[in-house]
């Protein structure tokens, strides 16, 4: 089976599709436009991916895999869990801002779903939520955080803050300190949220 890992043309097609879907959405992009952006023949999109819908699903799946790779990276760090929570959410923030990966497509699917990749999106959101809860549990076990009154809700709030900052980043930054970067703003908001629960040594 020919895959992106073994074929440069398939990878070029997926990258071109990521760029165009990110700018115009699924319905406003044609196979011919993707082929032109990739510098290849439109027939090769069907050859490698089966069609536009399958290509879009491949783009969304690849973006979801980026978050899973971040989770694996965070798991390998030898840091206190509270630090890992900041690291994880900051890494998601940076991934959101990476124009090459255009991870904002994931959120577009959440807000205005095409219905083409509901399972992928559902699994993606569950993965983020489960991992955030695991980090919170670990922080409580390490006694850097007090027990939270509702841990699933706390995880959801943290995830929501990360997404919200991305979605309204241009407007939100002016509501705080214009000198703060997005990751600094994220840390400031999360630190404020955690303040009642942090166990100070």
TIBABA-676408 format. One record per residue (C-alpha): residue in one letter; y, z, x. Coordinates in steps of 0.1 Angstrom, whole numbers, plus 2048, in hexadecimal, padded with zeros to 3 digits. Example, Ala and Ser with C-alpha at 12.3 -4.5 7.8 and 13.67 -1.06 7.14 Angstrom:
BEGIN
+----+-----+-----+-----+
! aa !  c2 !  c3 !  c1 !
+----+-----+-----+-----+
!  A ! 7D3 ! 84E ! 87B !
!  S ! 7F5 ! 847 ! 889 !
+----+-----+-----+-----+
% end
This chain:
BEGIN
+----+-----+-----+-----+
! aa !  c2 !  c3 !  c1 !
+----+-----+-----+-----+
!  X ! 800 ! 800 ! 800 !
!  X ! 822 ! 7F6 ! 80D !
!  X ! 83B ! 814 ! 80D !
!  X ! 85F ! 81A ! 818 !
!  X ! 851 ! 82C ! 836 !
!  X ! 840 ! 80D ! 842 !
!  X ! 858 ! 7F2 ! 835 !
!  X ! 87C ! 7F0 ! 83E !
!  X ! 884 ! 7D8 ! 822 !
!  X ! 878 ! 7F1 ! 807 !
!  X ! 88E ! 80C ! 817 !
!  X ! 8AC ! 7F5 ! 818 !
!  X ! 8A7 ! 7ED ! 7F3 !
!  X ! 8A4 ! 812 ! 7EA !
!  X ! 8C4 ! 81B ! 7FE !
!  X ! 8D7 ! 7FE ! 7EE !
!  X ! 8CB ! 809 ! 7CB !
!  X ! 8D6 ! 82D ! 7D3 !
!  X ! 8F9 ! 822 ! 7DB !
!  X ! 8FD ! 80B ! 7BD !
!  X ! 8ED ! 822 ! 7A4 !
!  X ! 903 ! 83E ! 7B1 !
!  X ! 923 ! 829 ! 7AC !
!  X ! 91A ! 817 ! 78B !
!  X ! 8FD ! 829 ! 77B !
!  X ! 8DB ! 81B ! 772 !
!  X ! 8E5 ! 803 ! 756 !
!  X ! 903 ! 7F3 ! 767 !
!  X ! 8EF ! 7E7 ! 786 !
!  X ! 8DB ! 7C8 ! 787 !
!  X ! 8BD ! 7BF ! 79C !
!  X ! 8D1 ! 7A3 ! 7AC !
!  X ! 8ED ! 7BB ! 7B6 !
!  X ! 8D4 ! 7D2 ! 7C6 !
!  X ! 8C3 ! 7B5 ! 7D9 !
!  X ! 8E5 ! 7A9 ! 7E5 !
!  X ! 8EF ! 7CC ! 7F1 !
!  X ! 8CE ! 7CF ! 803 !
!  X ! 8D1 ! 7AB ! 811 !
!  X ! 8B0 ! 7A1 ! 803 !
!  X ! 89F ! 78C ! 7E8 !
!  X ! 89F ! 79B ! 7C4 !
!  X ! 87A ! 793 ! 7C0 !
!  X ! 873 ! 7AD ! 7DC !
!  X ! 87F ! 7C9 ! 7C5 !
!  X ! 863 ! 7C2 ! 7AD !
!  X ! 84B ! 7BD ! 7CA !
!  X ! 852 ! 7DF ! 7D9 !
!  X ! 85C ! 7F4 ! 7BB !
!  X ! 850 ! 7E2 ! 79C !
!  X ! 873 ! 7DE ! 78D !
!  X ! 895 ! 7EE ! 788 !
!  X ! 888 ! 80C ! 774 !
!  X ! 86E ! 814 ! 78E !
!  X ! 887 ! 810 ! 7AA !
!  X ! 89F ! 828 ! 799 !
!  X ! 883 ! 841 ! 795 !
!  X ! 87B ! 83D ! 7BA !
!  X ! 8A0 ! 845 ! 7C2 !
!  X ! 8A0 ! 864 ! 7AD !
!  X ! 87F ! 870 ! 7BB !
!  X ! 88C ! 86B ! 7DF !
!  X ! 8AB ! 880 ! 7D7 !
!  X ! 895 ! 89B ! 7C9 !
!  X ! 880 ! 89B ! 7E8 !
!  X ! 89F ! 8A2 ! 7FD !
!  X ! 8A2 ! 8C3 ! 7EB !
!  X ! 87E ! 8CB ! 7F1 !
!  X ! 883 ! 8C3 ! 816 !
!  X ! 8A0 ! 8DC ! 816 !
!  X ! 88A ! 8F6 ! 807 !
!  X ! 870 ! 8F1 ! 823 !
!  X ! 88B ! 8F3 ! 83D !
!  X ! 898 ! 914 ! 82E !
!  X ! 875 ! 923 ! 82D !
!  X ! 872 ! 91D ! 852 !
!  X ! 891 ! 930 ! 85B !
!  X ! 88E ! 954 ! 867 !
!  X ! 8AC ! 963 ! 856 !
!  X ! 8B1 ! 97E ! 83C !
!  X ! 8AB ! 971 ! 818 !
!  X ! 8CF ! 977 ! 80E !
!  X ! 8DA ! 960 ! 82B !
!  X ! 8C0 ! 946 ! 820 !
!  X ! 8CE ! 946 ! 7FD !
!  X ! 8F0 ! 93C ! 80B !
!  X ! 8E0 ! 923 ! 823 !
!  X ! 8CC ! 913 ! 807 !
!  X ! 8E9 ! 90F ! 7EE !
!  X ! 8FF ! 903 ! 80A !
!  X ! 8E5 ! 8E9 ! 815 !
!  X ! 8E3 ! 8DD ! 7F1 !
!  X ! 909 ! 8DB ! 7F0 !
!  X ! 909 ! 8C6 ! 810 !
!  X ! 8EE ! 8AF ! 802 !
!  X ! 903 ! 8AA ! 7E3 !
!  X ! 920 ! 89F ! 7F8 !
!  X ! 90C ! 887 ! 80D !
!  X ! 916 ! 864 ! 801 !
!  X ! 8F8 ! 853 ! 810 !
!  X ! 8DF ! 866 ! 7FB !
!  X ! 8F6 ! 867 ! 7DD !
!  X ! 8E4 ! 886 ! 7CF !
!  X ! 8FD ! 887 ! 7B3 !
!  X ! 8E6 ! 86E ! 7A1 !
!  X ! 8CF ! 88C ! 799 !
!  X ! 8EB ! 89D ! 787 !
!  X ! 8F5 ! 87D ! 775 !
!  X ! 8D1 ! 87C ! 768 !
!  X ! 8D4 ! 8A0 ! 75C !
!  X ! 8F6 ! 89A ! 74B !
!  X ! 8EF ! 878 ! 73D !
!  X ! 8CA ! 871 ! 740 !
!  X ! 8BC ! 84E ! 740 !
!  X ! 89A ! 85C ! 735 !
!  X ! 88A ! 849 ! 752 !
!  X ! 882 ! 867 ! 768 !
!  X ! 882 ! 886 ! 752 !
!  X ! 863 ! 894 ! 763 !
!  X ! 872 ! 890 ! 786 !
!  X ! 893 ! 8A1 ! 77B !
!  X ! 880 ! 8BD ! 76A !
!  X ! 86A ! 8C4 ! 788 !
!  X ! 889 ! 8C2 ! 79F !
!  X ! 89C ! 8DC ! 78A !
!  X ! 87E ! 8F3 ! 788 !
!  X ! 879 ! 8F0 ! 7AE !
!  X ! 89D ! 8FB ! 7B5 !
!  X ! 89B ! 917 ! 79C !
!  X ! 879 ! 924 ! 7A8 !
!  X ! 884 ! 923 ! 7CD !
!  X ! 8A5 ! 935 ! 7C5 !
!  X ! 892 ! 950 ! 7B3 !
!  X ! 87A ! 954 ! 7D0 !
!  X ! 897 ! 959 ! 7E8 !
!  X ! 8A7 ! 973 ! 7D0 !
!  X ! 885 ! 986 ! 7CE !
!  X ! 883 ! 986 ! 7F4 !
!  X ! 8A7 ! 993 ! 7F7 !
!  X ! 89E ! 9B0 ! 7DF !
!  X ! 87E ! 9B7 ! 7F3 !
!  X ! 892 ! 9B8 ! 813 !
!  X ! 8AA ! 9D0 ! 802 !
!  X ! 8C8 ! 9BB ! 809 !
!  X ! 8CD ! 9B7 ! 7E3 !
!  X ! 8C9 ! 9D0 ! 7C6 !
!  X ! 8B1 ! 9C6 ! 7AA !
!  X ! 8C2 ! 9AD ! 794 !
!  X ! 8C4 ! 9B3 ! 76F !
!  X ! 8B8 ! 990 ! 767 !
!  X ! 8AB ! 97E ! 785 !
!  X ! 8A4 ! 95C ! 775 !
!  X ! 8C7 ! 95B ! 767 !
!  X ! 8D6 ! 965 ! 789 !
!  X ! 8C3 ! 948 ! 799 !
!  X ! 8D0 ! 930 ! 77E !
!  X ! 8F4 ! 93C ! 784 !
!  X ! 8F2 ! 936 ! 7A9 !
!  X ! 8E4 ! 913 ! 7A4 !
!  X ! 8FE ! 90C ! 789 !
!  X ! 91A ! 916 ! 7A1 !
!  X ! 90E ! 8FE ! 7BB !
!  X ! 90C ! 8E1 ! 7A2 !
!  X ! 92D ! 8EA ! 792 !
!  X ! 940 ! 8EA ! 7B3 !
!  X ! 932 ! 8C7 ! 7BA !
!  X ! 93A ! 8B9 ! 797 !
!  X ! 95E ! 8C6 ! 796 !
!  X ! 964 ! 8CA ! 7BC !
!  X ! 986 ! 8B8 ! 7BC !
!  X ! 995 ! 8CC ! 7A0 !
!  X ! 984 ! 8ED ! 7A9 !
!  X ! 990 ! 8EF ! 7CD !
!  X ! 9B4 ! 8F1 ! 7C2 !
!  X ! 9AC ! 90F ! 7AC !
!  X ! 9A2 ! 923 ! 7CA !
!  X ! 9AE ! 91E ! 7ED !
!  X ! 9B5 ! 8FA ! 7F7 !
!  X ! 9AD ! 903 ! 81B !
!  X ! 988 ! 90B ! 812 !
!  X ! 96D ! 8F1 ! 817 !
!  X ! 953 ! 8ED ! 7FB !
!  X ! 939 ! 902 ! 80D !
!  X ! 953 ! 91D ! 814 !
!  X ! 95C ! 91D ! 7EF !
!  X ! 938 ! 91F ! 7E6 !
!  X ! 933 ! 93D ! 7FD !
!  X ! 951 ! 94E ! 7EF !
!  X ! 946 ! 94B ! 7CB !
!  X ! 922 ! 956 ! 7D2 !
!  X ! 92E ! 973 ! 7E7 !
!  X ! 943 ! 97E ! 7C9 !
!  X ! 926 ! 97B ! 7B2 !
!  X ! 90F ! 98F ! 7C9 !
!  X ! 928 ! 9AA ! 7D1 !
!  X ! 91B ! 9C4 ! 7B7 !
!  X ! 8F7 ! 9BF ! 7C2 !
!  X ! 8FA ! 9BE ! 7E8 !
!  X ! 8EC ! 9DC ! 7FA !
!  X ! 903 ! 9E5 ! 817 !
!  X ! 8F3 ! 9F6 ! 835 !
+----+-----+-----+-----+
% end
